[in-house]
Amino acid sequence: MASLSNKRIDVTPPQVEPTDSGWYLASGPDLPLNPLYGNVTCECLVIGAGWMGLHAARRYAELNPQAQVLLVDAGRIGNNASGRCMGFAIDLAHNPRKRDFVEDLKGNQEELHVNLEGTNYLKSAVEAGVDCDWDPQGKYHSAATAAGVDDLVQFSKALDLMGQKYSWIEADGMRELTGSRHYIKALHHPGTVLIQPAKYLKNAARMLPKNVKVHENTIVRSARFGKPHHVFETQNGVIHAKKVIICASGYLNNFGFYKNSAIPVYTFASMTRVLTDKELAKCGEGPFGLIPANSFGTTVRRTNDNRLFFRNVYSYAKKYKTTVEDVAQASVHQQVSFERRYPELASMGFVSSWGGLLTLSQNGGMIWGELGENVYGTGICNGTGVSRGTGFGKALAELASGLNSTTIEILKRRKAPSRAYPEIITSLGVKYVTGRRFKEAGQEI
Ligand SMILES: Cc1cc2nc3c(=O)[nH]c(=O)nc-3n(C[C@H](O)[C@H](O)[C@H](O)COP(=O)(O)OP(=O)(O)OC[C@H]3O[C@@H](n4cnc5c(N)ncnc54)[C@H](O)[C@@H]3O)c2cc1C
């Protein structure tokens, strides 16, 4: 735990995304916009309203019903990386190509524990009335090539070791499921839930406990950590908070913690308009979610509101920034994926394309825990963040409330992120690796 200097830290604000996400545009009415004005004091300030922050705020407020909790976000809830994702709430890490995936039984079991806690917390919100097209049908790890099938076999070995149930689907079955001839084999694992992420986040924000106040479009521009209150300046106000929980993803580095450890990577997605009944007849029997056998392949969903949705391309985002041109370039690759899978439909193109931030670290480490006296933070989720981020946020609020749990013990043992190599080296390295892996993925894209 770092000792706090009580010095003013200028916080670089997060980038404004060049395009809105299709999920956000299709997620119903916006929350009433209520940016922060003036001087306020609260017991607990939560910065960032993604999977981590929203659930940290909810949990802290549930455990401390007398406390005034403030949840602030620089942008609109649901239009952040969390709301831009593919909407797989995943119970198990799923990168079968990872070198130690099969051998790391303990790591995988711990991951499962944390993620299930996250999924169950999401589920409790849905049971309380949060509408998000909740669909617990699991995910299909899908292969279009022999190399992809090899990756799936490797993955199945890890599942065997963990005593996890799964089933194999052959090419005919995949055609029935998706309407596409593209896939030759798939492994279905039942533990994942498909959701509409922007819808979840907006509706869950509406249903936060009464002692949480939400301020969107409220950028924290400076921080001074100290006693009896930490002090944060926003564009139009000042917040005095006894405790702070920072859930600002890789931007946590900007608050002075684990400086230069976040590696900002973007991935991109494109979505069609709502399909007609005739078009839907070419896309299988109902909604589905496909994870590519090769992690550089294309993730595909047929959504509950009857659209097709493709995600691929990873790129280094210098200074965390992407441009309209980056989004347009990625959508060309998504169009290729569309044509490969649905040649008869692909000419309709997309109604929206967007990118979103993933933060990685050099050593796979992450930030979670007490960063200073009454300062808690989490970020750098190295990819999958829906269930995991929810679990991280919930557990962090419990830690900040003086509780303990198996998840807290697991997360306390996780390694911290190492400092990234200088930007020039990291950006070239990411560019080289993503370019090579994208090429190798071939027809999986
Ligand atoms: C296209 C795409 C597809 C993905 N698909 C999946 C998937 O299917 N399943 C899965 O598990 N994961 C997926 N991911 C990853 C997942 O979206 C991320 O892991 C997750 O969003 C991280 O959540 P978070 O709460 O840490 O961060 P974020 O969602 O980035 O939230 C951090 C928030 O902090 C706010 N913030 C930062 N600095 C400040 C400041 N100074 N003042 C105020 N607010 C600030 C930001 O505005 C932001 O809203 C995907 C990501 C992308 C981009």
The ligand as an SDF file (V2000), in Angstrom:
LIG
                    3D

 53 58  0  0  0  0  0  0  0  0999 V2000
  -15.3950   -4.6480  -28.7330 C   0  0  0  0  0  0  0  0  0  0  0  0
  -15.1560   -5.2890  -27.3840 C   0  0  0  0  0  0  0  0  0  0  0  0
  -15.7080   -6.5330  -27.1140 C   0  0  0  0  0  0  0  0  0  0  0  0
  -15.5310   -7.1040  -25.8340 C   0  0  0  0  0  0  0  0  0  0  0  0
  -16.2250   -8.2490  -25.5390 N   0  0  0  0  0  0  0  0  0  0  0  0
  -16.2150   -8.7260  -24.2670 C   0  0  0  0  0  0  0  0  0  0  0  0
  -17.0830   -9.8030  -23.8910 C   0  0  0  0  0  0  0  0  0  0  0  0
  -17.9010  -10.2740  -24.6670 O   0  0  0  0  0  0  0  0  0  0  0  0
  -16.9890  -10.2870  -22.6210 N   0  0  0  0  0  0  0  0  0  0  0  0
  -16.1220   -9.7510  -21.7020 C   0  0  0  0  0  0  0  0  0  0  0  0
  -16.0830  -10.2300  -20.5620 O   0  0  0  0  0  0  0  0  0  0  0  0
  -15.3260   -8.6790  -22.0190 N   0  0  0  0  0  0  0  0  0  0  0  0
  -15.3690   -8.1520  -23.2530 C   0  0  0  0  0  0  0  0  0  0  0  0
  -14.6250   -7.0570  -23.5790 N   0  0  0  0  0  0  0  0  0  0  0  0
  -13.7800   -6.4610  -22.5360 C   0  0  0  0  0  0  0  0  0  0  0  0
  -14.5940   -5.5980  -21.5810 C   0  0  0  0  0  0  0  0  0  0  0  0
  -15.3910   -4.6850  -22.2930 O   0  0  0  0  0  0  0  0  0  0  0  0
  -13.6650   -4.8400  -20.6450 C   0  0  0  0  0  0  0  0  0  0  0  0
  -12.8630   -5.7750  -20.0250 O   0  0  0  0  0  0  0  0  0  0  0  0
  -14.4590   -4.0960  -19.5850 C   0  0  0  0  0  0  0  0  0  0  0  0
  -15.2780   -3.1480  -20.1970 O   0  0  0  0  0  0  0  0  0  0  0  0
  -13.5860   -3.4090  -18.5590 C   0  0  0  0  0  0  0  0  0  0  0  0
  -14.4630   -2.8280  -17.6170 O   0  0  0  0  0  0  0  0  0  0  0  0
  -14.0100   -1.6490  -16.6900 P   0  0  0  0  0  0  0  0  0  0  0  0
  -15.1320   -1.3710  -15.7500 O   0  0  0  0  0  0  0  0  0  0  0  0
  -12.6880   -1.9430  -16.1110 O   0  0  0  0  0  0  0  0  0  0  0  0
  -13.6790   -0.4500  -17.6740 O   0  0  0  0  0  0  0  0  0  0  0  0
  -14.4940    0.6240  -18.5350 P   0  0  0  0  0  0  0  0  0  0  0  0
  -15.7340    0.0900  -19.1200 O   0  0  0  0  0  0  0  0  0  0  0  0
  -13.4780    1.1970  -19.4480 O   0  0  0  0  0  0  0  0  0  0  0  0
  -14.9150    1.6910  -17.4590 O   0  0  0  0  0  0  0  0  0  0  0  0
  -14.0090    2.6320  -16.9390 C   0  0  0  0  0  0  0  0  0  0  0  0
  -14.7440    3.9330  -16.8360 C   0  0  0  0  0  0  0  0  0  0  0  0
  -13.9090    4.8850  -16.1530 O   0  0  0  0  0  0  0  0  0  0  0  0
  -14.2320    6.1440  -16.6550 C   0  0  0  0  0  0  0  0  0  0  0  0
  -13.1390    7.0700  -16.3620 N   0  0  0  0  0  0  0  0  0  0  0  0
  -11.8180    6.9460  -16.6700 C   0  0  0  0  0  0  0  0  0  0  0  0
  -11.1240    8.0220  -16.2450 N   0  0  0  0  0  0  0  0  0  0  0  0
  -12.0300    8.8530  -15.6620 C   0  0  0  0  0  0  0  0  0  0  0  0
  -11.9350   10.1420  -15.0800 C   0  0  0  0  0  0  0  0  0  0  0  0
  -10.7620   10.7960  -15.0000 N   0  0  0  0  0  0  0  0  0  0  0  0
  -13.0660   10.7230  -14.5930 N   0  0  0  0  0  0  0  0  0  0  0  0
  -14.2620   10.0690  -14.6690 C   0  0  0  0  0  0  0  0  0  0  0  0
  -14.4020    8.8570  -15.2350 N   0  0  0  0  0  0  0  0  0  0  0  0
  -13.2950    8.2560  -15.7250 C   0  0  0  0  0  0  0  0  0  0  0  0
  -14.4070    5.9220  -18.1520 C   0  0  0  0  0  0  0  0  0  0  0  0
  -15.2210    6.9430  -18.7300 O   0  0  0  0  0  0  0  0  0  0  0  0
  -15.0850    4.5540  -18.1800 C   0  0  0  0  0  0  0  0  0  0  0  0
  -16.4860    4.6340  -18.3260 O   0  0  0  0  0  0  0  0  0  0  0  0
  -14.7460   -6.4580  -24.8390 C   0  0  0  0  0  0  0  0  0  0  0  0
  -14.1740   -5.2180  -25.1440 C   0  0  0  0  0  0  0  0  0  0  0  0
  -14.3890   -4.6300  -26.3770 C   0  0  0  0  0  0  0  0  0  0  0  0
  -13.7870   -3.2980  -26.6220 C   0  0  0  0  0  0  0  0  0  0  0  0
  1  2  1  0
  2  3  1  0
  2 52  2  0
  3  4  2  0
  4  5  1  0
  4 50  1  0
  5  6  2  0
  6  7  1  0
  6 13  1  0
  7  8  2  0
  7  9  1  0
  9 10  1  0
 10 11  2  0
 10 12  1  0
 12 13  2  0
 13 14  1  0
 14 15  1  0
 14 50  1  0
 15 16  1  0
 16 17  1  0
 16 18  1  0
 18 19  1  0
 18 20  1  0
 20 21  1  0
 20 22  1  0
 22 23  1  0
 23 24  1  0
 24 25  2  0
 24 26  1  0
 24 27  1  0
 27 28  1  0
 28 29  2  0
 28 30  1  0
 28 31  1  0
 31 32  1  0
 32 33  1  0
 33 34  1  0
 33 48  1  0
 34 35  1  0
 35 36  1  0
 35 46  1  0
 36 37  1  0
 36 45  1  0
 37 38  2  0
 38 39  1  0
 39 40  1  0
 39 45  2  0
 40 41  1  0
 40 42  2  0
 42 43  1  0
 43 44  2  0
 44 45  1  0
 46 47  1  0
 46 48  1  0
 48 49  1  0
 50 51  2  0
 51 52  1  0
 52 53  1  0
M  END
$$$$
